[in-house]
């Protein structure tokens, strides 16, 4: 019988991985997820990798296709059998791919007023732009969402930075937490790619101010296309340095 997998991503997004065999679900999805919190699969025309917060796996009698309607209809009432696969995967960990920690302001509210929603969406879209560039480069973008703080938030951030191959830091809006995280990464000797929009997100029309000496290494952008272009250039230009051995 085929299995339908729903991957819950950061930013409250979902990716569907339909019609996999039991062996494929175990080797291609669950083992990578348990090993690194990421999975790699083909969505559309591209094979991409994503940070995954949760997996939901459902067994169906027949393969799903779009003509049958939304996949939610096919799996309705079905039991999530993730644990069945998770137990098998615990002793088979073998997947490894470099992680890149993303420092970004946590601002706005998904269900707030229109202005709060605008700010929230903008930073979500920025993360997706960064995520796509890093995926193309063979790395996984990792961020800590305030909605998914499963343990001490500061502790999780420090843990992820320690395990990161390098860091991308969005310093827009002068958030103290972002400066703290960037300073922590620098103190650990992590390489940091700094980005910032030329104008504030929270206060449109206000020029972004960058403090301390990092302004010399700042990649300023005006839109998501330019963010992707400058980040891609920075990664490719410094690939040998960025993709060295991960610190223990």
C-alpha positions as CSV (number, residue, x, y, z in Angstrom):
1,X,0.0,0.0,0.0
2,X,1.2,3.5,-0.7
3,X,2.1,6.1,2.0
4,X,1.3,9.8,1.9
5,X,3.6,12.1,3.9
6,X,2.9,15.6,5.0
7,X,6.0,17.6,6.0
8,X,5.4,20.6,8.3
9,X,7.9,23.4,7.5
10,X,8.8,26.6,9.3
11,X,6.5,29.5,8.7
12,X,3.5,27.2,9.1
13,X,4.0,25.8,5.5
14,X,3.4,22.2,4.3
15,X,4.9,20.0,1.7
16,X,3.3,16.8,0.4
17,X,5.3,13.8,-0.6
18,X,2.7,11.3,-2.0
19,X,2.7,7.7,-3.1
20,X,5.9,6.4,-1.6
21,X,6.5,2.8,-0.7
22,X,7.3,1.8,2.9
23,X,11.0,1.5,2.1
24,X,11.1,4.9,0.4
25,X,9.4,6.6,3.3
26,X,11.9,5.1,5.7
27,X,15.1,5.7,3.7
28,X,14.3,8.9,1.8
29,X,12.2,10.8,4.4
30,X,12.2,9.6,8.0
31,X,15.9,8.8,8.4
32,X,17.0,12.2,7.1
33,X,14.4,13.9,9.2
34,X,15.5,12.2,12.4
35,X,19.2,12.6,11.6
36,X,19.2,16.3,10.7
37,X,15.6,17.6,10.9
38,X,15.7,18.0,7.1
39,X,14.4,16.1,4.1
40,X,15.2,16.2,0.4
41,X,12.6,15.4,-2.3
42,X,11.4,16.4,-5.7
43,X,8.7,19.1,-5.6
44,X,7.7,20.1,-9.1
45,X,10.7,20.2,-11.4
46,X,13.4,20.5,-8.7
47,X,14.9,18.4,-6.0
48,X,15.1,20.6,-2.9
49,X,16.0,20.3,0.8
50,X,14.0,21.8,3.7
51,X,14.1,22.1,7.4
52,X,11.2,20.0,8.7
53,X,9.5,20.5,12.0
54,X,7.1,17.5,11.9
55,X,6.3,14.6,9.7
56,X,2.8,13.0,9.4
57,X,2.6,9.7,7.5
58,X,-0.6,8.0,6.4
59,X,-1.2,4.7,4.7
60,X,-3.8,4.5,2.0
61,X,-5.3,1.6,0.0
62,X,-4.7,3.3,-3.3
63,X,-2.2,5.8,-4.8
64,X,-3.3,9.4,-4.6
65,X,-3.7,11.6,-7.7
66,X,-5.0,15.1,-8.2
67,X,-8.1,13.9,-9.9
68,X,-9.2,12.3,-6.6
69,X,-9.3,15.7,-5.0
70,X,-7.1,17.3,-2.3
71,X,-4.8,14.8,-0.5
72,X,-6.5,15.9,2.8
73,X,-9.6,14.1,1.6
74,X,-7.8,10.9,1.0
75,X,-6.1,10.8,4.4
76,X,-9.1,12.1,6.4
77,X,-9.7,9.8,9.3
78,X,-6.5,7.9,8.8
79,X,-4.1,7.4,11.6
80,X,-0.7,9.1,11.6
81,X,1.8,6.2,11.5
82,X,5.0,8.2,11.8
83,X,6.1,6.5,15.0
84,X,6.1,3.2,13.2
85,X,8.8,4.5,10.9
86,X,10.5,6.6,13.5
87,X,11.3,3.6,15.7
88,X,12.9,1.8,12.7
89,X,14.9,4.8,11.7
90,X,16.5,5.4,15.1
91,X,19.3,2.8,14.5
92,X,19.8,3.6,10.8
93,X,21.0,7.2,10.8
94,X,23.3,8.0,7.9
95,X,22.2,11.2,6.2
96,X,24.3,14.3,6.5
97,X,24.0,17.7,4.9
98,X,25.4,21.1,6.0
99,X,23.1,23.3,7.9
100,X,23.1,27.1,7.8
101,X,21.5,29.0,10.6
102,X,19.4,32.0,9.6
103,X,19.3,35.0,12.0
104,X,16.2,37.0,11.3
105,X,14.0,39.4,13.2
106,X,11.0,37.8,14.8
107,X,8.4,40.5,14.2
108,X,4.8,40.9,13.2
109,X,1.9,38.5,13.9
110,X,0.4,36.0,11.6
111,X,-3.1,36.7,12.9
112,X,-2.6,40.3,13.9
113,X,-3.9,43.4,12.2
114,X,-3.0,44.2,8.6
115,X,0.3,45.9,9.5
116,X,1.4,43.1,11.7
117,X,0.5,40.5,9.0
118,X,2.5,42.5,6.4
119,X,5.6,42.5,8.6
120,X,5.2,38.8,9.5
121,X,4.8,37.8,5.8
122,X,7.7,39.9,4.7
123,X,10.1,38.0,6.9
124,X,8.6,34.7,6.0
125,X,9.2,35.5,2.3
126,X,12.8,36.6,3.0
127,X,13.4,33.2,4.7
128,X,12.0,31.4,1.7
129,X,14.3,33.4,-0.6
130,X,17.3,32.6,1.5
131,X,16.2,28.9,1.8
132,X,16.0,28.5,-1.9
133,X,19.5,29.9,-2.5
134,X,21.0,27.6,0.2
135,X,19.1,24.6,-1.2
136,X,20.6,25.3,-4.6
137,X,24.1,25.5,-2.9
138,X,23.5,22.1,-1.3
139,X,22.8,23.3,2.3
140,X,19.8,23.4,4.6
141,X,18.4,26.7,5.9
142,X,17.5,26.5,9.6
143,X,15.7,29.1,11.7
144,X,14.0,29.0,15.0
145,X,10.3,30.0,14.8
146,X,8.7,31.5,17.9
147,X,5.7,29.3,17.2
148,X,7.8,26.1,17.6
149,X,9.9,26.8,20.6
150,X,10.0,23.2,21.8
151,X,12.6,23.8,24.5
152,X,14.5,26.8,25.9
153,X,14.6,29.3,23.0
154,X,18.0,30.8,23.7
155,X,19.4,27.3,24.3
156,X,18.0,26.1,21.0
157,X,19.5,29.0,19.1
158,X,22.9,28.5,20.6
159,X,22.7,24.8,19.8
160,X,21.8,25.4,16.2
161,X,24.5,28.1,15.7
162,X,27.1,25.7,17.2
163,X,26.1,23.0,14.8
164,X,25.8,25.3,11.7
165,X,28.2,25.2,8.8
166,X,27.9,29.0,8.6
167,X,25.3,31.7,9.4
168,X,23.2,34.1,7.3
169,X,22.2,37.2,9.4
170,X,19.4,39.6,8.4
171,X,20.2,42.7,10.4
172,X,17.2,44.8,9.2
173,X,15.3,46.7,11.9
174,X,18.2,46.8,14.4
175,X,16.9,44.0,16.6
176,X,19.1,43.4,19.7
177,X,18.4,39.7,19.5
178,X,19.9,39.5,16.0
179,X,23.0,41.4,17.1
180,X,23.3,39.0,20.1
181,X,23.0,35.9,17.8
182,X,25.5,37.3,15.2
183,X,28.0,38.1,18.0
184,X,27.6,34.6,19.4
185,X,28.3,33.1,16.0
186,X,31.3,35.4,15.5
187,X,32.7,34.4,18.9
188,X,32.5,30.8,17.9
189,X,34.4,31.5,14.8
190,X,31.5,30.9,12.5
191,X,31.5,32.6,9.1
192,X,28.6,35.0,8.9
193,X,27.1,36.4,5.7
194,X,25.3,39.7,6.6
195,X,22.3,40.9,4.7
196,X,19.8,43.8,5.2
197,X,17.2,45.6,3.2
198,X,18.0,49.2,2.5
199,X,14.8,50.3,4.3
200,X,13.1,49.1,7.5
201,X,10.3,46.6,7.4
202,X,8.7,47.8,10.5
203,X,8.9,51.4,9.5
204,X,8.8,51.7,5.7
205,X,10.7,54.7,4.3
206,X,13.2,54.6,7.2
207,X,16.8,53.9,6.1
208,X,18.3,50.8,7.8
209,X,21.1,51.6,10.2
210,X,23.8,49.1,10.8
211,X,25.8,49.3,14.0
212,X,29.4,48.4,14.8
213,X,31.9,47.3,12.2
214,X,29.8,44.8,10.2
215,X,28.5,47.6,7.9
216,X,31.7,47.0,5.8
217,X,30.5,43.4,5.0
218,X,26.8,44.1,4.6
219,X,24.9,42.9,1.5
220,X,22.1,45.5,1.1
221,X,19.1,44.6,-1.0
222,X,15.8,46.3,-2.1
223,X,13.7,43.2,-3.0
224,X,13.7,39.5,-2.8
225,X,15.3,39.0,-6.2
226,X,18.2,41.1,-5.3
227,X,18.5,39.3,-1.9
228,X,18.8,36.0,-3.7
229,X,21.3,37.3,-6.2
230,X,23.6,38.9,-3.6
231,X,23.4,35.9,-1.3
232,X,24.1,33.5,-4.1
233,X,27.1,35.5,-5.1
234,X,28.4,35.7,-1.6
235,X,28.0,31.9,-1.2
236,X,29.7,31.0,-4.5
237,X,32.5,33.5,-4.0
238,X,33.3,32.1,-0.6
239,X,32.3,28.5,-1.1
240,X,35.7,27.0,-0.1
241,X,35.7,28.8,3.2
242,X,32.0,28.5,4.0
243,X,31.8,24.7,3.3
244,X,34.8,23.7,5.4
245,X,34.6,21.3,8.3
246,X,31.7,21.9,10.7
247,X,32.9,22.7,14.2
248,X,32.1,20.1,16.8
